[in-house]
Amino acid sequence: MPGDLEIVAPLIEDYLTRTYPPTDKIEEEMRALAAERGAFPIVGPLVGRLLELSARSIGAKRVLEVGSGFGYSAYWFSRAVGPQGKVILTEYDKANADRAKDFLGRAGFGERIEIHVGDGVEIATQLSGSFDVAFFDLDKARYALALQRVLPLVRVGGLLLADNVLWGGAVAREIRDESTDGLREYTRRVMNDSALYSMIVPIRDGVAISLKLA
């Protein structure tokens, strides 16, 4: 990514990680795979816990992910929605989608997930029903488009969550490229939309949380 700023001081991030209770072997496996693949971009346990807490706080039972990788964020959402809930994963890379199915199945969440392979934005517009939570972790240049397409699918009182919105500090600097500009545009839109109440939580690489008011 263009920016190289560590949003949370490593000392604090390490402290927070140690403070949280351990999860299970599957979550550890997923983190290990990300590290083996050269810091493959997963949200990590700090953001994962925030995603789970956010979903639990509104009693979410139906979650849409636009961009799922090999299922790390879906692991946390699956914990939140419970046995009767559903997490819809969208992932362009079939190999990642297959890994997600394996990981989440072994975690006991196989009945809670539905995986679609292809363009997440296009897939989202073909789905029926509304969602309690939508989570964006796709190409950063397409965040604003994803917002435009997915916002109507989220119920009033639901949440839109977006990862990497601080982009290593690049959004606050005089850096211009498609990804950085895309993240700035997403942030501008959610902060200025009267139908949303939004804030950015500066952990990991920044998570935008938007509550749909109307």
Buried (B, 14 or more C-beta within 10 A) or exposed (E): BBBEEEBBEEEEBEEBEEEEEEBEEBBEBBBEBBEEEEEBBBBBBBBBBBBBEBBBEBEBBBBBBBBBBBBBBBBBBBBBBEEEBBBBBBBBEEEBBBBBBBBBBEBEBEEBBEBBBEBBBEBBEEBEEEBBBBBBBBBBBBBBBBBEBBBEBBBEEBBBBBBBBBBBBBBEEEBEEEBBBBBBBBBEBBBEBEEBEBEBBEBBBBBBBBBBEE
